[in-house]
Amino acid sequence: MDRPRLGFIGAGVVGTALAKGLARVGYPVVAVASRSAERRRALADALPKADGVDTPQEVVDAADLVFLTVPDDAVAAVATSVAWHRGSHAVHCSGAASVDLLEPARAQGAAVGVFHPLQTFASASQAEKNLRGSPFGIEASSGELLAILRGMAESLGGTPLVVSGDKAVYHASAVVASNYLVALLDVASGLWKALGLSQEEGLRALLPLVRGTIENLESVGLPDALTGPIARGDVGTIERHLAALREVAPDVLPVYKELARRTIPIARAKGGLSDEAASRLSAILHSADGGKRR
């Protein structure tokens, strides 16, 4: 089929990035609705063929495929609030929920789907930059809609991932990889205060290391990207870490020990950690008072 006319209900960061990105690669975006008149106008003005409309129903009436880019908790309510046309398509962008969230639309004859950019969007401008080339978790109630969503992902230079099973597991994986990386760097950079430096200085110093680690993951993958004392079987260094943290940051000890425990099997898979060193590390990390006192 020809590329469908697209509509967006919601003009936040994700909706704005998708609307602009899809319009840029040739998808006609014809209608935009948002509770914020300012956002609605701004997005419609940035698109070549879009009208800013007052109600979600006007978007459904104008478009072949409607993205519900509203907060997750509002998707079902919005889908219930409008009259869907048989043969139309309703798509949400939640990573944690399945197509079941759009059951009110499916009950009225619409095909329903999910189009989730597996990417981090800290701002609208960053979202537009990061969108191209991202993987997209997709799900659809019909083969026709699945083909449309695949085509969209590929047009954006991305990889379509047909996600089955519990979507919450898929989303939890993304949260660990992205959101909790931020939390982990908050912990790591916070330790620099004990060195007489600011957390901001610590973060700036650590970011090149983080980038290098990601590049290693891209180039050699798991487990070969693992470096450091556990990969080398350097038990004494781990003991010194534990002793130092006990003195200056005891609240970080549980985080450090849990991550270290989970690093042991990766090091074993890489091949640089002996049975003896692995056993010693495991014993130290599972003890209530691991690490040498200084």
Backbone torsions as a table, in degrees:
resi	resn	phi	psi	omega
1	MET	NA	160.4	174.6
2	ASP	-64.1	160.1	178.1
3	ARG	-60.7	130.3	-175.3
4	PRO	-70.3	152.6	171.2
5	ARG	-74.3	129.5	-174.6
6	LEU	-104.2	145.9	172.2
7	GLY	-130.8	152.8	-179.7
8	PHE	-127.2	125.5	170.9
9	ILE	-105.3	103.8	-172.9
10	GLY	114.4	125.1	-176.7
11	ALA	-125.7	41.6	175.4
12	GLY	-82.0	-157.9	-175.3
13	VAL	-61.9	-49.4	-176.9
14	VAL	-68.6	-46.5	179.8
15	GLY	-59.9	-43.4	179.8
16	THR	-63.3	-45.8	-179.2
17	ALA	-63.5	-43.3	-179.3
18	LEU	-68.3	-43.7	-178.9
19	ALA	-61.3	-46.9	-179.9
20	LYS	-67.6	-41.2	-179.1
21	GLY	-65.1	-43.7	-179.3
22	LEU	-71.0	-36.8	175.7
23	ALA	-63.1	-37.3	-178.3
24	ARG	-64.3	-30.6	-178.9
25	VAL	-100.9	16.4	168.3
26	GLY	104.3	6.3	176.9
27	TYR	-88.1	127.3	-179.5
28	PRO	-75.9	115.8	174.5
29	VAL	-96.6	116.3	-169.1
30	VAL	-105.8	-20.0	-176.1
31	ALA	-152.8	143.7	179.6
32	VAL	-136.8	131.2	173.9
33	ALA	-126.9	147.3	177.4
34	SER	-158.9	149.5	174.6
35	ARG	-64.4	-25.5	177.6
36	SER	-91.9	111.3	179.3
37	ALA	-61.7	-33.8	-179.4
38	GLU	-66.1	-44.9	179.1
39	ARG	-66.7	-39.9	179.6
40	ARG	-60.4	-46.8	-179.9
41	ARG	-65.4	-42.3	-177.5
42	ALA	-62.5	-42.8	-179.4
43	LEU	-71.0	-45.2	179.6
44	ALA	-60.5	-39.9	180.0
45	ASP	-66.7	-25.5	-178.4
46	ALA	-84.8	-4.8	-177.3
47	LEU	-112.6	145.4	-172.7
48	PRO	-71.6	-26.7	-172.2
49	LYS	-128.0	10.1	-170.9
50	ALA	-93.8	142.6	171.1
51	ASP	-104.9	136.6	170.0
52	GLY	-83.1	120.5	-175.0
53	VAL	-116.7	164.3	-171.5
54	ASP	-84.4	-28.5	-171.4
55	THR	-131.3	152.2	173.8
56	PRO	-57.7	-33.4	-179.4
57	GLN	-61.6	-36.5	178.6
58	GLU	-65.3	-32.7	176.3
59	VAL	-67.4	-46.3	-179.9
60	VAL	-61.6	-38.7	-179.1
61	ASP	-70.7	-26.7	-174.7
62	ALA	-93.4	-23.7	-168.8
63	ALA	-112.0	156.6	172.6
64	ASP	-85.4	-34.1	-178.8
65	LEU	-132.5	126.2	-175.9
66	VAL	-115.0	124.0	172.5
67	PHE	-89.3	126.5	173.9
68	LEU	-97.7	84.3	-177.6
69	THR	-95.1	58.1	177.6
70	VAL	-111.1	167.3	176.7
71	PRO	-53.7	147.6	-175.2
72	ASP	-50.8	-43.2	-175.7
73	ASP	-68.9	-13.3	-178.6
74	ALA	-99.7	-9.0	-173.1
75	VAL	-59.9	-51.5	-176.8
76	ALA	-62.3	-40.3	-179.7
77	ALA	-64.3	-42.5	178.8
78	VAL	-65.9	-43.1	179.4
79	ALA	-61.1	-32.6	179.3
80	THR	-76.6	-26.3	-170.8
81	SER	-78.3	-11.0	-175.7
82	VAL	-119.5	162.6	175.3
83	ALA	-96.5	119.3	-178.9
84	TRP	-92.3	152.1	179.7
85	HIS	-99.7	138.6	175.6
86	ARG	-60.1	129.7	-176.8
87	GLY	97.1	-9.8	176.8
88	SER	-83.0	172.3	-176.7
89	HIS	-128.6	134.9	177.3
90	ALA	-122.0	129.8	-175.0
91	VAL	-134.8	132.5	171.7
92	HIS	-110.0	168.8	-173.7
93	CYS	-120.4	22.7	178.6
94	SER	-76.5	137.0	176.3
95	GLY	-83.6	-22.3	-173.0
96	ALA	-96.0	-12.8	-174.4
97	ALA	-116.9	152.2	-179.8
98	SER	-91.5	-173.7	176.9
99	VAL	-64.1	-16.6	-178.9
100	ASP	-59.8	-23.5	178.2
101	LEU	-61.8	-22.1	-178.5
102	LEU	-103.4	24.1	-179.6
103	GLU	-56.7	-36.3	177.4
104	PRO	-58.8	-35.4	177.8
105	ALA	-74.6	-41.5	179.8
106	ARG	-63.6	-36.1	-179.6
107	ALA	-63.6	-22.3	179.0
108	GLN	-96.8	7.4	175.2
109	GLY	102.8	2.0	178.4
110	ALA	-83.4	145.6	168.0
111	ALA	-78.4	142.3	-174.4
112	VAL	-125.9	150.3	-177.4
113	GLY	-156.5	177.2	178.0
114	VAL	-128.3	137.5	176.8
115	PHE	-137.9	92.8	-172.0
116	HIS	-110.4	112.4	175.2
117	PRO	-70.9	118.8	-179.5
118	LEU	-82.6	77.0	-171.6
119	GLN	-156.2	159.9	178.2
120	THR	-101.7	132.1	-177.8
121	PHE	-124.5	99.6	-179.3
122	ALA	-85.5	-22.3	179.1
123	SER	-155.8	166.9	-178.8
124	ALA	-62.0	-43.1	-179.0
125	SER	-67.4	-39.2	178.1
126	GLN	-68.5	-35.1	178.8
127	ALA	-62.4	-44.2	178.8
128	GLU	-62.2	-39.2	-179.8
129	LYS	-68.3	-42.5	-174.6
130	ASN	-79.4	-19.8	-171.0
131	LEU	-62.6	-47.3	-175.7
132	ARG	-64.0	130.0	178.6
133	GLY	89.4	-2.1	-178.9
134	SER	-77.5	153.5	167.2
135	PRO	-70.1	153.0	177.5
136	PHE	-130.0	119.8	173.7
137	GLY	-77.4	120.1	-176.4
138	ILE	-124.6	152.6	178.6
139	GLU	-154.4	145.3	-178.9
140	ALA	-153.6	150.9	-179.8
141	SER	-87.6	-7.4	179.0
142	SER	-139.3	153.4	177.6
143	GLY	-63.3	-36.1	179.7
144	GLU	-62.2	-47.5	-179.1
145	LEU	-67.3	-37.0	178.2
146	LEU	-60.4	-42.0	178.6
147	ALA	-64.7	-39.4	178.2
148	ILE	-62.2	-45.4	-177.5
149	LEU	-68.5	-36.9	174.1
150	ARG	-58.9	-45.9	-179.0
151	GLY	-62.4	-38.6	177.7
152	MET	-62.4	-48.0	-179.7
153	ALA	-58.8	-44.5	-178.8
154	GLU	-68.4	-36.3	177.8
155	SER	-63.8	-29.7	178.3
156	LEU	-85.0	6.9	179.5
157	GLY	77.8	13.6	-176.1
158	GLY	-102.8	-177.6	-179.7
159	THR	-112.5	120.0	175.9
160	PRO	-76.3	130.2	178.3
161	LEU	-116.8	111.2	178.5
162	VAL	-79.6	109.6	-172.3
163	VAL	-96.7	124.9	174.4
164	SER	-120.7	174.5	-177.7
165	GLY	79.6	-161.9	-175.6
166	ASP	-75.7	112.1	-178.7
167	LYS	-62.4	-24.8	179.7
168	ALA	-64.7	-31.3	177.4
169	VAL	-67.8	-44.2	176.2
170	TYR	-57.5	-45.1	-177.8
171	HIS	-71.7	-36.7	176.6
172	ALA	-60.7	-39.6	176.7
173	SER	-59.2	-44.1	179.9
174	ALA	-65.2	-39.3	-179.8
175	VAL	-64.7	-43.3	178.5
176	VAL	-61.0	-43.6	-175.9
177	ALA	-71.6	-30.7	-174.7
178	SER	-108.2	-65.5	-174.6
179	ASN	-63.0	-42.1	-176.6
180	TYR	-78.6	-17.2	169.3
181	LEU	-64.3	-39.9	176.2
182	VAL	-62.0	-44.5	179.0
183	ALA	-63.2	-39.3	-179.6
184	LEU	-65.0	-40.4	178.4
185	LEU	-71.8	-26.9	171.8
186	ASP	-62.4	-43.3	177.7
187	VAL	-64.8	-48.3	-175.4
188	ALA	-64.0	-46.4	-178.1
189	SER	-71.9	-26.8	177.3
190	GLY	-64.7	-27.3	179.4
191	LEU	-64.9	-21.1	-178.2
192	TRP	-68.4	-16.5	176.1
193	LYS	-63.7	-30.8	177.7
194	ALA	-71.2	-13.1	178.7
195	LEU	-98.4	4.5	-179.8
196	GLY	83.3	15.1	179.8
197	LEU	-118.0	162.2	-179.1
198	SER	-81.7	160.8	176.3
199	GLN	-62.5	-36.4	178.9
200	GLU	-62.8	-40.6	176.7
201	GLU	-64.8	-39.9	177.9
202	GLY	-62.4	-43.8	-179.5
203	LEU	-63.1	-44.7	178.8
204	ARG	-60.0	-38.3	-179.2
205	ALA	-70.8	-32.7	-175.3
206	LEU	-83.9	-25.8	-174.2
207	LEU	-60.0	-40.2	175.9
208	PRO	-60.8	-34.2	176.4
209	LEU	-65.1	-42.1	178.3
210	VAL	-62.6	-45.0	179.2
211	ARG	-61.7	-41.0	178.5
212	GLY	-63.2	-38.2	178.1
213	THR	-64.9	-42.7	178.5
214	ILE	-64.7	-40.1	177.4
215	GLU	-63.3	-37.8	175.8
216	ASN	-63.3	-41.7	178.2
217	LEU	-62.1	-39.6	178.9
218	GLU	-68.0	-37.8	-173.2
219	SER	-86.7	-39.1	-176.4
220	VAL	-119.6	-12.5	175.1
221	GLY	73.1	-169.4	176.7
222	LEU	-95.1	142.2	2.2
223	PRO	-91.8	0.5	-169.7
224	ASP	-65.5	-20.9	179.6
225	ALA	-71.7	-14.0	-178.3
226	LEU	-71.3	129.6	173.5
227	THR	-128.5	-176.7	173.0
228	GLY	102.2	-175.9	-170.6
229	PRO	-65.0	-36.5	179.4
230	ILE	-70.5	-39.4	176.6
231	ALA	-60.1	-32.1	-179.8
232	ARG	-88.8	-11.4	-175.1
233	GLY	76.0	29.7	-176.9
234	ASP	-87.4	83.1	-174.4
235	VAL	-65.2	-39.9	-177.5
236	GLY	-60.1	-38.0	178.9
237	THR	-65.1	-42.2	178.4
238	ILE	-62.5	-40.3	177.5
239	GLU	-61.8	-40.5	178.6
240	ARG	-66.3	-39.2	176.4
241	HIS	-58.4	-48.1	-176.7
242	LEU	-62.8	-41.5	179.3
243	ALA	-64.4	-42.5	-179.7
244	ALA	-65.9	-43.9	-179.3
245	LEU	-66.0	-35.0	178.5
246	ARG	-60.5	-33.4	-177.8
247	GLU	-81.6	-43.7	-170.0
248	VAL	-105.3	-20.5	-176.8
249	ALA	-151.8	64.8	-176.9
250	PRO	-60.0	-25.3	179.1
251	ASP	-69.9	-19.4	-179.9
252	VAL	-85.6	-19.4	-176.2
253	LEU	-53.1	-48.2	-178.8
254	PRO	-60.6	-37.7	178.2
255	VAL	-65.0	-49.0	-179.1
256	TYR	-58.7	-47.6	-175.4
257	LYS	-65.9	-40.2	179.5
258	GLU	-65.3	-43.5	178.7
259	LEU	-66.2	-38.3	178.1
260	ALA	-63.9	-42.9	178.4
261	ARG	-59.3	-40.6	-179.0
262	ARG	-74.8	-15.4	178.1
263	THR	-80.8	-25.2	-176.9
264	ILE	-57.4	-50.9	-180.0
265	PRO	-64.7	-27.6	175.9
266	ILE	-67.2	-44.3	178.4
267	ALA	-63.6	-37.9	177.5
268	ARG	-64.1	-40.4	179.5
269	ALA	-67.1	-33.1	178.0
270	LYS	-69.8	-33.4	174.8
271	GLY	105.3	2.2	-177.1
272	GLY	-98.0	-0.3	-175.8
273	LEU	-112.6	119.6	-177.8
274	SER	-74.8	164.1	177.0
275	ASP	-60.0	-42.7	-177.9
276	GLU	-63.8	-47.3	-179.3
277	ALA	-65.4	-38.7	178.3
278	ALA	-62.4	-40.7	179.6
279	SER	-66.8	-42.2	179.4
280	ARG	-64.9	-43.6	178.2
281	LEU	-61.7	-44.7	-179.0
282	SER	-60.5	-42.4	-179.7
283	ALA	-64.4	-42.8	179.9
284	ILE	-63.9	-43.9	-173.5
285	LEU	-76.1	-22.3	177.8
286	HIS	-92.8	-9.0	178.8
287	SER	-76.7	155.1	179.8
288	ALA	-71.9	-20.7	-174.4
289	ASP	-136.8	48.4	-178.3
290	GLY	-66.3	153.8	177.5
291	GLY	98.9	145.0	178.7
292	LYS	-78.1	136.3	174.5
293	ARG	-77.1	142.3	-177.7
294	ARG	-99.0	NA	NA
